[in-house]
Amino acid sequence: MRGHAKHRRSKKFPLTRGIAAVGITGSAALALPLAGATTAGAVTPQAAQTVAVEKATVQVTQVAKASGTVRYSVVAGDSLSKIARKYAVKGGWKKVYQDNRTAVGADPALIRPGMRLTVDARGAALSGVKPAAARTATTAGAASAGAVVQAVAPAKATSYPDNLDGWIREALDIMAKKGIPGSYDGIHRNIMRESSGNPLAINNWDSNAVAGTPSKGLLQVIDPTFRAYHVEGTADDPYDPVANIAAACNYAADRYGSIDNVFGAY
């Protein structure tokens, strides 16, 4: 930690500019601009409104370049796949799991809020990805010199390709927000067994079909199960690929703990 030195300022030349400093191991430190006509501790609301997101992004990128890893605290709705995508981890969720197997335990789908994970963030630094740690510093009004008020920068809408990969990734993001466990590999494996990736697949010959409730869609869900486990925010249509995946994973989580634990008819 650096020592604090006292500096004398000429009375003739009031201080009119602050200095924004971003460290590579701590939060961004901000000395807010001071109004020349006010006392040294006052700040005009206009001068304190916004600090560019790029300043915080520089800090995140420098951490990744310097050490190659970041310490990530799991929040509700997280999954190893989501964390891997956030930091562009080479090797995906399997790499995150491998690096944290002792902390996570035997089931990679069961991570808990507050759990601290070591994440290889070199991919984020090299690819220019801006992890969620990037922030905008703002204040609603006058504040003391040097004070920092942080707010999360608005998230950009994510677009997904209209194919199996895009459907799975969109479903995973929705599931993460709802706290439904599941991984890309677990979903993909079960889809290929159940429908070979055809969102309009229907089974008209098994016992469910005989009972009048044929299995439908990517993960072959019957209508009563789809209605019971439908995930809010998805289409009310069992043939909709994202809605089908989300409902099936919700059902699998309730019955088996996770879609990742399903290896046959369910």
C-alpha positions in Angstrom: 0.0 0.0 0.0 1.3 3.4 -0.9 1.9 6.0 1.8 -0.1 9.2 1.8 1.9 12.4 1.2 0.7 15.9 1.8 0.7 18.3 -1.1 0.4 22.0 -1.0 -1.7 23.8 -3.6 -1.2 27.3 -4.7 -4.0 29.6 -3.7 -3.7 31.4 -7.1 -4.5 28.3 -9.2 -7.6 26.5 -7.9 -7.7 22.8 -8.8 -9.9 22.2 -11.8 -9.2 18.6 -12.9 -9.3 15.3 -11.1 -7.4 12.2 -12.0 -9.0 8.8 -12.8 -6.8 5.9 -11.9 -7.5 2.2 -12.6 -5.4 -0.3 -10.7 -4.9 -3.9 -11.9 -5.7 -5.5 -8.6 -8.4 -3.5 -7.0 -11.5 -1.5 -7.9 -11.3 1.6 -10.1 -10.4 4.6 -8.0 -11.8 7.9 -9.1 -10.8 11.4 -8.0 -13.8 13.4 -9.2 -13.3 16.9 -10.8 -13.5 19.9 -8.4 -15.3 23.1 -9.2 -12.8 26.0 -9.3 -15.2 28.4 -7.5 -16.0 26.0 -4.7 -14.2 24.5 -1.7 -11.8 21.6 -2.2 -14.4 19.1 -1.0 -17.3 20.1 -3.3 -18.3 18.5 -6.6 -20.7 19.8 -9.2 -23.5 17.3 -10.2 -22.6 17.7 -13.9 -19.0 16.9 -13.3 -19.8 13.8 -11.3 -22.4 12.2 -13.7 -20.6 9.5 -15.7 -17.2 7.7 -16.0 -16.8 5.6 -19.1 -17.2 1.8 -18.8 -13.9 1.4 -20.6 -12.0 2.5 -17.5 -13.3 -0.5 -15.5 -12.8 -2.7 -18.5 -9.1 -1.8 -18.6 -8.8 -2.9 -15.0 -10.5 -6.3 -15.8 -8.3 -6.8 -18.8 -5.1 -5.9 -17.0 -6.0 -8.5 -14.2 -6.4 -11.2 -16.8 -3.2 -10.3 -18.6 -1.2 -10.1 -15.4 -2.3 -13.3 -13.7 -4.3 -15.2 -16.2 -7.1 -15.8 -13.7 -9.8 -14.0 -11.7 -11.6 -15.0 -8.5 -15.3 -15.2 -9.3 -18.1 -15.3 -6.7 -21.0 -17.4 -7.9 -24.4 -15.6 -7.9 -28.0 -17.1 -8.1 -28.7 -18.4 -11.6 -25.0 -19.0 -12.5 -23.9 -22.2 -14.2 -20.4 -23.3 -15.1 -21.3 -22.8 -18.8 -22.5 -19.3 -18.2 -19.3 -18.4 -16.3 -17.2 -19.9 -19.0 -18.9 -17.9 -21.7 -18.7 -14.7 -19.6 -14.9 -15.0 -19.5 -14.3 -16.6 -22.9 -12.7 -19.6 -21.1 -10.8 -21.9 -23.6 -12.2 -25.3 -22.9 -15.6 -24.0 -21.7 -17.3 -25.2 -18.6 -15.2 -28.4 -18.4 -12.1 -26.2 -17.9 -13.8 -24.2 -15.2 -14.9 -27.5 -13.5 -11.5 -29.0 -13.8 -9.9 -25.9 -12.2 -12.4 -26.0 -9.3 -13.3 -29.7 -8.9 -12.4 -29.7 -5.2 -14.6 -26.7 -4.5 -17.5 -27.8 -6.7 -17.6 -31.5 -5.9 -18.8 -34.4 -8.0 -21.7 -32.7 -9.7 -20.7 -29.7 -11.9 -24.4 -28.6 -12.1 -24.6 -28.0 -8.4 -22.8 -24.7 -7.7 -24.0 -22.5 -4.9 -24.3 -18.7 -4.6 -21.3 -17.3 -2.8 -19.0 -20.1 -3.9 -15.6 -18.7 -5.0 -14.2 -20.1 -8.2 -10.8 -19.6 -10.0 -11.5 -18.7 -13.6 -9.0 -18.6 -16.5 -9.8 -15.2 -17.9 -7.0 -15.0 -20.5 -9.5 -15.6 -23.2 -11.4 -12.4 -22.2 -8.2 -10.4 -22.3 -7.1 -11.7 -25.7 -10.5 -11.5 -27.4 -11.5 -8.2 -26.0 -14.6 -9.6 -24.2 -15.9 -7.2 -21.6 -16.8 -9.4 -18.6 -19.7 -8.4 -16.3 -17.2 -6.7 -14.0 -17.2 -3.6 -16.2 -19.0 -0.9 -14.4 -20.1 2.8 -14.9 -19.4 5.1 -12.0 -22.2 7.6 -11.4 -23.6 9.9 -8.7 -27.1 11.4 -8.4 -25.8 14.7 -7.1 -22.9 16.5 -5.3 -20.6 14.1 -3.5 -17.4 14.3 -1.6 -14.2 14.5 -3.6 -12.9 11.0 -4.4 -16.2 9.2 -3.7 -17.2 6.5 -6.1 -20.8 5.3 -6.7 -20.9 2.2 -9.0 -23.8 1.0 -11.1 -23.9 -2.0 -13.5 -23.7 -0.9 -17.1 -26.9 -1.8 -19.1 -26.6 -5.2 -20.7 -26.9 -5.5 -24.5 -29.5 -7.8 -25.9 -28.1 -11.1 -27.0 -28.9 -12.6 -30.4 -29.0 -16.3 -31.0 -28.7 -18.2 -34.3 -31.9 -20.1 -35.4 -30.3 -23.5 -35.1 -29.7 -26.2 -32.5 -26.7 -24.4 -31.0 -28.6 -21.1 -30.7 -31.7 -22.8 -29.2 -29.6 -24.5 -26.5 -27.7 -21.4 -25.7 -30.8 -19.3 -25.4 -32.5 -21.9 -23.2 -29.4 -22.0 -21.0 -29.5 -18.2 -20.5 -33.2 -18.4 -19.6 -32.6 -21.3 -17.3 -29.7 -19.5 -15.6 -32.1 -16.6 -14.7 -34.6 -19.0 -13.3 -32.1 -21.1 -11.3 -32.7 -24.3 -13.4 -29.5 -26.4 -13.6 -28.1 -28.0 -16.8 -25.2 -27.8 -19.1 -24.8 -27.5 -22.9 -23.4 -31.0 -23.2 -26.2 -32.6 -21.1 -28.9 -30.9 -23.1 -27.3 -31.7 -26.5 -26.7 -35.3 -25.6 -30.3 -35.9 -24.6 -31.7 -34.0 -27.7 -29.7 -36.2 -30.0 -31.0 -39.3 -28.4 -34.7 -38.1 -28.2 -35.2 -36.3 -31.5 -31.8 -36.1 -33.4 -32.2 -32.3 -33.3 -35.6 -32.1 -35.0 -37.9 -29.6 -33.2 -41.0 -31.0 -34.9 -40.3 -34.6 -33.9 -43.4 -36.5 -32.5 -43.7 -40.0 -31.2 -47.0 -41.5 -32.4 -46.4 -45.2 -31.4 -45.4 -45.5 -27.6 -47.6 -45.8 -24.6 -47.9 -42.0 -24.2 -49.2 -41.8 -27.8 -51.7 -44.6 -27.2 -52.9 -42.6 -24.1 -53.5 -39.6 -26.4 -50.4 -37.6 -25.2 -47.6 -38.1 -27.7 -44.1 -36.9 -26.9 -43.2 -33.8 -28.9 -40.2 -31.6 -29.8 -36.5 -31.7 -29.2 -36.6 -33.4 -25.9 -39.9 -35.3 -26.5 -42.1 -33.7 -23.8 -45.8 -34.7 -23.5 -48.3 -31.9 -23.2 -49.2 -32.4 -19.5 -45.5 -32.2 -18.5 -44.9 -29.2 -20.7 -47.8 -27.3 -19.1 -46.7 -28.3 -15.6 -43.0 -27.3 -16.1 -43.4 -24.5 -18.6 -40.8 -21.8 -18.0 -42.1 -18.2 -17.8 -40.7 -16.1 -20.6 -40.7 -18.9 -23.2 -43.4 -19.6 -25.9 -46.5 -21.6 -24.8 -45.8 -24.2 -27.5 -44.2 -27.6 -26.9 -42.8 -27.5 -30.5 -41.0 -24.2 -29.8 -37.3 -25.4 -29.4 -36.3 -23.0 -26.6 -39.6 -23.6 -24.7 -39.3 -27.3 -25.1 -35.7 -27.4 -23.8 -36.5 -25.1 -20.8 -39.6 -27.1 -19.8 -37.8 -30.5 -20.2 -34.8 -29.3 -18.1 -37.1 -27.9 -15.5 -38.8 -31.3 -15.2 -35.5 -33.1 -15.2 -34.2 -30.8 -12.4 -37.3 -31.6 -10.3 -37.1 -35.4 -10.9 -33.4 -36.1 -11.4 -31.6 -33.0 -10.1 -30.4 -31.9 -13.6 -30.8 -32.8 -17.2 -27.1 -33.8 -17.0 -28.2 -36.8 -14.9 -30.5 -38.1 -17.6 -29.0 -40.9 -19.8 -32.1 -42.7 -21.0 -35.8 -42.4 -21.3 -37.1 -40.0 -18.6 
